Amino acid sequence: MSAAGTGAEAPAVPPDISVPGSVEEAAELLADLAIAALPGWVERCVADACKRGGVGAVELSGPARAAGLQCAAETGPALRDLLATDVDAQTSTPLSVLRAAVRFPTQVLADGGVPEPDRDDFDASRFPDDPYGLTPASFADIDPGLGPIGIGWGAAKAYEVLQRRRTAEPARRSDTAEPARRINAEGQR
């Protein structure tokens, strides 16, 4: 995996974001900011891979910019759809959706003849469609400012799931836990 998203450019995520009040608000914020960060991420991936490969990135800057815009346009709806899905019905994660976007910088690099680096066996087997090692390990690899937003969404989702479980649990719990709690007036079970 790469830290391709950790370039020196300023993050796309504004530093003055307020804490979302619900999982829906957190999901919307994550989607908005991740989609906005994708074009820059694609461009940084291409530039960083060119640098590592000893290839000039100038001739690939136009294709990288176009691929970044296409990445946001094609990845955005899938990300929004996932995040708009009820938390109990989600079968994937936002990071999985964003990881699939690695095909955009990969195509630019392959078309530009940038040599593929050697990768370790784990990365090669885990991410076979990523010959340049660009797959983001976290939201922060796409943009450093997305790290806290992704964590906030994850926390909001976990809270929502726990609240639902706690609301549904009392009937089930009373059938199993209550007999162990019964103690008579003398303190005996």
Buried (B, 14 or more C-beta within 10 A) or exposed (E): BBBBBBBEEEBBBEEEEEEBEEBBBBBBBBBBBBBBBBBBBBBBBBBBBBEBBEBEBEEBBEBBBBBBBBBBEBBBEBBBEBBEEEBEEBEEBBBEBBBBBBBBBBBBBEEBEBBBEEBEEEBEEEBEEBBBBBBBEBBBBBBBBBBBBBBBBBBBBEBBEEEEEEEEEEEEEEEEEEEEEEEEEEEEE
